Amino acid sequence: MEAETGRGAMVEAIMSPEVDMGGAYPAANFIRASVVQASSIFYNTPATLDKVERLVAEAADLGSQLVVFPEAFVGGYPRGNSFGAVVGSRSAKGREDYRKYHASAIDVPGPEVERLASLAGRQKVVLVIGVIERDGGTLYCTVLSFGSGGEFLGKHRKLMPTASERLIWGFGDGSTLPVFETPIGRVGAVICWENRMPLLRTAMYAKGVQLYCAPTADARSTWQASMLHIALEGGCFVLSANQFCRRQDYPPAPEYVFGGMGDQEPSPEDVVCAGGSVIISPTGTILAGPNFEGEGLITADLDPADIVRAKFDFDVVGHYARPDVLHLTVRDQVLPPVSFTSNLASNRHDVHKERTDI
């Protein structure tokens, strides 16, 4: 299925070795980017990572330099699962569901991170991928970014999980709001409904994001309006990746009880997340997608000069800002829940020693 095209864009919305991108490499000064729309293999992180490897290789074969995966791709998005929670109580099965979900998450850093870094280096792509991060007993919805040289660039933890997500995911803080300088431009990621937070978006714009990655779990048509607005507001390319899932992509009942879709359990073929992955230019042109048809890659060639063209009209943290009237302060330090006075005393001793050594 061919997607809409814009200036400088050559796109295809299904994964196929016959895709014709007009050459193995993008035109000079253009960036070829692919957004992955596919489902995780739930409760099976090794198999999901195998799938990641296949999809990244497929995007690299198209000449893509940037590959973006959906929210919670590694570890899974537990759509439809209540985890047995109601106000005032939790069920034994819900606790067991959380245990299995926790076991499917990954440590950052950890062996899965090393595998993804190696993959990015081997395929020579900048890789942005949603994972479920395990930190002790708490899980975080996290995006990991990797450079084309095989380096782990860093992570962003979702600041505000939405609705029932707050049962299972912790909250990120201002210390993981990175924008990374890469050979193809400045890359940052904001997850799902965080993209509705205007102050968070403004922080990303202030860091100079050019390739604004928006992994999501929202397949509704209203999501497209948000993505278009962000591209125009930020003067940046927006690359939104969502999963395409059917009920059969999750474990069957009664192991996994799927709620939220009416009184009856969905049938195996029922679509429970229809995707909608999309790539949008800084001037608001839809370059690829949205894809609501199935699993696939959507790919487009991005002209970095479009960023400057868009900023001529509107630069939200530049000539269109009014810091004399409106000003944003971002608390970007780590906020640990526990501090030990011995560590503070040790830090003071180190500072004193440095001064006396001068």
C-alpha positions as CSV (number, residue, x, y, z in Angstrom):
1,M,0.0,0.0,0.0
2,E,1.6,3.2,-1.1
3,A,1.4,6.2,1.4
4,E,1.0,9.8,0.7
5,T,4.0,11.6,-0.6
6,G,5.4,15.0,0.0
7,R,8.4,17.0,-1.3
8,G,11.5,14.8,-1.4
9,A,9.6,11.8,-0.2
10,M,9.6,8.3,-1.7
11,V,7.5,6.1,0.5
12,E,6.1,2.6,0.9
13,A,3.9,1.3,3.8
14,I,4.4,-2.5,3.6
15,M,7.5,-4.5,4.4
16,S,8.6,-6.2,1.1
17,P,11.9,-7.0,-0.6
18,E,10.3,-5.5,-3.7
19,V,10.0,-2.0,-2.2
20,D,11.4,0.5,-4.7
21,M,12.8,3.5,-2.9
22,G,14.4,5.0,-6.0
23,G,17.9,3.8,-5.1
24,A,19.8,2.1,-2.4
25,Y,20.6,5.5,-0.7
26,P,18.7,8.7,-0.2
27,A,19.5,11.8,-2.4
28,A,22.4,13.9,-1.3
29,N,21.8,15.8,2.0
30,F,18.5,13.9,2.6
31,I,17.9,11.5,5.5
32,R,16.1,8.2,4.9
33,A,14.0,7.2,8.0
34,S,11.8,4.2,8.7
35,V,9.1,3.8,11.3
36,V,8.3,0.3,12.3
37,Q,4.7,-0.7,12.8
38,A,4.6,-4.2,14.3
39,S,3.5,-6.2,17.3
40,S,5.7,-7.4,20.2
41,I,5.8,-11.1,21.0
42,F,4.2,-10.8,24.5
43,Y,5.9,-12.4,27.4
44,N,8.8,-13.5,25.1
45,T,11.5,-10.9,25.1
46,P,14.2,-13.0,23.3
47,A,11.7,-13.7,20.4
48,T,10.8,-9.9,20.3
49,L,14.5,-9.0,20.1
50,D,14.9,-11.5,17.2
51,K,12.0,-9.7,15.5
52,V,13.7,-6.3,16.1
53,E,16.8,-7.6,14.4
54,R,14.8,-8.7,11.3
55,L,13.0,-5.4,11.1
56,V,16.1,-3.3,11.5
57,A,17.8,-5.3,8.8
58,E,14.9,-4.8,6.5
59,A,14.9,-1.0,7.1
60,A,18.7,-0.9,6.6
61,D,18.3,-2.8,3.3
62,L,16.1,0.1,2.2
63,G,18.9,2.5,3.0
64,S,17.4,3.9,6.2
65,Q,19.6,5.8,8.5
66,L,17.1,6.2,11.3
67,V,14.7,3.4,12.5
68,V,12.0,4.2,15.1
69,F,10.0,1.5,17.0
70,P,6.8,1.8,19.0
71,E,6.3,2.4,22.7
72,A,7.0,-0.6,24.9
73,F,8.0,-2.8,22.0
74,V,10.5,-4.8,24.0
75,G,8.7,-6.0,27.1
76,G,5.3,-5.3,25.6
77,Y,2.4,-3.0,26.0
78,P,-0.1,-4.9,28.3
79,R,-3.2,-3.7,26.4
80,G,-6.5,-4.9,28.0
81,N,-5.0,-6.2,31.2
82,S,-6.4,-4.9,34.4
83,F,-3.8,-6.6,36.6
84,G,-6.6,-7.5,38.9
85,A,-6.8,-4.0,40.4
86,V,-9.8,-2.2,41.7
87,V,-9.9,0.6,44.2
88,G,-8.9,-0.9,47.5
89,S,-7.7,-4.3,46.4
90,R,-5.6,-6.4,44.0
91,S,-6.1,-10.0,43.0
92,A,-3.7,-12.9,43.2
93,K,-3.8,-13.3,39.5
94,G,-3.1,-9.6,39.0
95,R,0.0,-9.9,41.1
96,E,1.1,-13.0,39.1
97,D,0.5,-11.1,35.8
98,Y,2.7,-8.3,37.1
99,R,5.4,-10.8,38.1
100,K,5.4,-12.2,34.5
101,Y,5.4,-8.7,33.0
102,H,8.3,-7.8,35.3
103,A,10.2,-10.8,34.1
104,S,9.8,-9.7,30.5
105,A,11.3,-6.3,31.2
106,I,14.9,-5.5,30.7
107,D,17.7,-3.9,32.8
108,V,19.3,-0.7,31.6
109,P,22.2,-1.2,31.2
110,G,22.1,-4.9,30.6
111,P,22.6,-7.7,28.0
112,E,19.6,-6.7,25.9
113,V,20.9,-3.1,25.7
114,E,24.2,-4.4,24.5
115,R,22.5,-6.5,21.9
116,L,20.5,-3.5,20.6
117,A,23.7,-1.4,20.5
118,S,25.5,-4.0,18.5
119,L,22.5,-4.2,16.1
120,A,22.6,-0.5,15.5
121,G,26.3,-0.5,14.8
122,R,26.1,-3.6,12.6
123,Q,23.3,-2.1,10.5
124,K,24.8,1.5,10.7
125,V,21.5,3.1,11.8
126,V,20.4,5.4,14.5
127,L,17.9,3.3,16.5
128,V,15.1,4.6,18.7
129,I,13.1,1.9,20.5
130,G,10.5,1.7,23.3
131,V,11.2,-0.8,26.1
132,I,9.9,-1.7,29.5
133,E,12.8,-1.0,31.9
134,R,13.2,-2.9,35.1
135,D,14.7,-1.0,38.1
136,G,14.4,-3.1,41.2
137,G,10.7,-3.8,41.7
138,T,9.5,-0.9,39.6
139,L,9.0,-0.8,35.9
140,Y,9.4,2.2,33.6
141,C,8.1,2.9,30.1
142,T,11.4,3.9,28.5
143,V,12.8,4.8,25.1
144,L,16.4,3.8,24.3
145,S,18.5,5.5,21.7
146,F,21.5,4.1,19.9
147,G,24.0,5.6,17.5
148,S,25.0,4.2,14.2
149,G,28.5,3.4,15.5
150,G,27.0,1.0,18.0
151,E,27.0,3.2,21.0
152,F,24.2,3.4,23.6
153,L,23.3,7.1,23.6
154,G,20.9,7.1,26.6
155,K,17.3,6.8,27.7
156,H,14.1,8.7,28.3
157,R,11.7,7.5,31.0
158,K,8.0,8.4,30.4
159,L,7.2,11.3,32.8
160,M,3.5,10.6,33.1
161,P,2.0,7.2,32.5
162,T,-1.6,7.5,31.4
163,A,-4.6,6.3,33.4
164,S,-4.2,2.6,34.3
165,E,-0.6,2.6,33.2
166,R,0.1,4.2,36.5
167,L,-0.6,0.9,38.2
168,I,2.4,-0.8,36.6
169,W,4.9,1.9,35.6
170,G,6.8,4.4,37.7
171,F,7.2,8.1,36.8
172,G,10.4,9.4,35.1
173,D,12.0,12.6,36.2
174,G,13.7,15.6,34.5
175,S,17.1,13.9,34.3
176,T,16.1,11.8,31.3
177,L,14.9,14.3,28.8
178,P,17.7,14.0,26.3
179,V,18.2,15.2,22.8
180,F,21.2,13.5,21.2
181,E,23.5,15.0,18.6
182,T,24.0,12.4,15.8
183,P,25.4,12.5,12.3
184,I,21.9,12.8,10.9
185,G,20.7,15.5,13.2
186,R,19.5,16.0,16.8
187,V,17.3,13.1,17.9
188,G,14.9,13.1,20.8
189,A,11.8,11.0,21.9
190,V,8.6,11.8,23.8
191,I,6.3,8.9,24.6
192,C,2.5,8.7,23.8
193,W,0.4,11.2,25.7
194,E,3.5,13.0,27.0
195,N,3.2,14.6,23.6
196,R,0.1,16.4,24.9
197,M,2.2,18.2,27.6
198,P,3.1,21.6,26.2
199,L,5.8,22.3,28.7
200,L,7.6,19.0,27.9
201,R,7.4,19.7,24.2
202,T,8.8,23.2,24.8
203,A,11.8,21.7,26.7
204,M,12.5,19.4,23.7
205,Y,12.3,22.4,21.3
206,A,14.7,24.3,23.5
207,K,17.2,21.4,23.2
208,G,17.0,21.8,19.5
209,V,15.3,18.5,18.5
210,Q,15.1,18.0,14.8
211,L,14.0,14.4,14.5
212,Y,11.2,14.2,17.0
213,C,10.4,10.6,17.7
214,A,6.9,9.8,19.2
215,P,6.5,6.1,20.0
216,T,2.9,5.6,21.1
217,A,0.1,3.2,21.8
218,D,-2.7,5.5,20.6
219,A,-4.3,4.4,17.3
220,R,-7.1,6.9,17.3
221,S,-7.6,9.4,14.5
222,T,-7.1,12.3,17.0
223,W,-3.5,11.2,17.4
224,Q,-2.8,12.4,13.9
225,A,-3.8,15.9,14.8
226,S,-1.4,16.0,17.7
227,M,1.5,14.8,15.5
228,L,0.7,17.4,12.8
229,H,0.6,20.1,15.4
230,I,3.9,19.1,16.9
231,A,5.6,19.2,13.5
232,L,4.4,22.7,12.9
233,E,4.9,23.9,16.4
234,G,8.4,22.6,16.7
235,G,9.6,23.0,13.2
236,C,10.8,19.5,13.3
237,F,10.3,16.1,11.6
238,V,7.9,14.0,13.6
239,L,8.2,10.2,13.4
240,S,5.4,8.4,15.3
241,A,5.5,4.6,15.7
242,N,2.7,2.4,17.0
243,Q,2.1,-1.3,17.2
244,F,-0.4,-3.1,15.0
245,C,-1.9,-5.9,17.1
246,R,-4.6,-8.5,17.0
247,R,-5.9,-10.3,20.0
248,Q,-3.9,-13.4,18.9
249,D,-0.7,-11.4,19.5
250,Y,-1.3,-11.7,23.2
251,P,-1.5,-15.0,25.3
252,P,-5.0,-16.6,25.1
253,A,-7.5,-16.6,27.9
254,P,-7.6,-17.5,30.8
255,E,-3.8,-16.8,31.0
256,Y,-4.4,-13.3,29.7
257,V,-7.8,-11.8,30.1
258,F,-8.4,-9.0,27.6
259,G,-10.8,-6.3,28.8
260,G,-11.9,-2.8,27.7
261,M,-13.5,-3.9,24.4
262,G,-17.1,-4.6,25.5
263,D,-18.6,-7.5,27.4
264,Q,-17.0,-10.3,25.3
265,E,-13.5,-11.4,24.9
266,P,-12.2,-10.3,21.5
267,S,-11.8,-13.1,18.9
268,P,-8.2,-14.0,17.9
269,E,-8.4,-12.0,14.6
270,D,-9.9,-8.9,16.2
271,V,-7.6,-5.8,15.8
272,V,-6.9,-4.4,19.2
273,C,-4.5,-1.7,18.0
274,A,-4.7,-0.4,14.5
275,G,-1.4,1.5,14.3
276,G,-1.5,4.8,12.5
277,S,2.3,5.2,12.3
278,V,3.2,8.4,10.4
279,I,6.1,10.6,9.3
280,I,5.4,14.4,9.0
281,S,7.6,17.2,7.8
282,P,8.3,20.5,9.7
283,T,6.0,22.3,7.2
284,G,3.1,19.9,8.0
285,T,3.3,17.6,4.9
286,I,2.5,14.0,5.5
287,L,5.5,12.2,4.1
288,A,4.5,8.6,4.9
289,G,1.4,7.0,6.4
290,P,-0.6,6.9,8.4
291,N,-0.8,3.1,8.1
292,F,-3.9,1.5,9.6
293,E,-3.7,-1.6,7.4
294,G,-1.3,-3.9,9.2
295,E,2.3,-4.5,10.2
296,G,4.8,-2.7,8.0
297,L,7.6,-0.2,7.6
298,I,6.8,3.3,6.5
299,T,9.8,5.1,5.0
300,A,10.5,8.6,3.8
301,D,13.4,10.7,2.7
302,L,13.7,13.8,4.9
303,D,15.1,17.1,3.6
304,P,16.9,18.8,6.6
305,A,16.5,22.2,4.8
306,D,12.8,22.0,5.6
307,I,13.6,22.7,9.2
308,V,15.1,26.1,8.4
309,R,12.2,26.8,6.0
310,A,9.7,26.1,8.8
311,K,11.6,28.2,11.3
312,F,11.3,31.2,9.1
313,D,7.6,31.0,9.8
314,F,7.6,30.1,13.4
315,D,10.5,29.4,15.9
316,V,8.8,28.7,19.2
317,V,11.9,29.1,21.3
318,G,13.5,31.8,19.1
319,H,12.0,34.7,17.3
320,Y,8.4,33.7,18.3
321,A,9.3,33.5,22.1
322,R,8.5,36.1,24.7
323,P,10.7,35.3,27.7
324,D,9.9,38.7,29.2
325,V,6.3,37.4,29.6
326,L,6.5,33.6,29.6
327,H,9.4,31.6,30.8
328,L,9.9,27.8,31.5
329,T,12.2,26.3,34.1
330,V,13.0,22.6,33.8
331,R,14.2,20.7,36.9
332,D,16.5,18.3,35.1
333,Q,18.4,16.8,38.1
334,V,18.1,13.2,39.3
335,L,15.6,13.0,42.2
336,P,16.4,9.9,44.2
337,P,13.7,8.8,46.8
338,V,16.4,8.3,49.4
339,S,19.6,10.2,50.2
340,F,22.2,9.1,52.8
341,T,24.0,11.7,54.9
342,S,27.2,9.6,54.7
343,N,27.3,10.2,50.9
344,L,26.8,13.9,51.4
345,A,29.6,14.0,54.0
346,S,31.9,12.1,51.6
347,N,31.1,14.6,48.8
348,R,32.0,17.5,51.1
349,H,35.3,15.8,52.1
350,D,36.2,15.4,48.4
351,V,35.5,19.1,47.7
352,H,37.6,20.1,50.7
353,K,40.5,17.9,49.6
354,E,40.4,19.3,46.1
355,R,40.6,22.9,47.5
356,T,43.6,22.0,49.8
357,D,45.4,20.3,46.9
358,I,45.3,23.4,44.7
